[in-house]
Amino acid sequence: QGQLVESGGGLVQAGGSLRLSCKTSGFITSVFNPATCAWYRHAPGKQRELVASITGRTTTNYVDSVKGRFTISRDNARKTVYLQMNDLQADDTAVYYCYTGARDGRWGQGTQVTVSS
């Protein structure tokens, strides 16, 4: 049916790093590989925000606030998407959600990232 499971969130001090993983299942290769995948985040009191995206051809895009600090990548053999987050700041605190455009769009359940200042 197509499922996404995020992991790697947690509590980190400002300036620290985390690596989020999004393991997908239920997608055949011909459906997953060309699909754009993305990471969104939702912080309390704020609208959900697109953080980073990666196309099937591995073209990436980032919101300005994370450029130079975050890196999105994908491993099609493992059908997994990653978000490497460096130099984390308090404003990065949010629930991070993985998304794939495969099968008309699927979301993960989210993983909490908390950055203490």
Stockholm file with secondary structure:
# STOCKHOLM 1.0

chainA/1-117         QGQLVESGGGLVQAGGSLRLSCKTSGFITSVFNPATCAWYRHAPGKQRELVASITGRTTTNYVDSVKGRFTISRDNARKTVYLQMNDLQADDTAVYYCYTGARDGRWGQGTQVTVSS
#=GR chainA/1-117 SS CCEEEEECCEEEETTCCEEEEEEEESCCHHHHTTSCEEEEEECTTSCCEEEEEECTTCCEEECGGGTTTEEEEEETTTTEEEEEECSCCGGGCEEEEEEECGGGCEECCCEEEEEEC
#=GC SS_cons         CCEEEEECCEEEETTCCEEEEEEEESCCHHHHTTSCEEEEEECTTSCCEEEEEECTTCCEEECGGGTTTEEEEEETTTTEEEEEECSCCGGGCEEEEEEECGGGCEECCCEEEEEEC
//
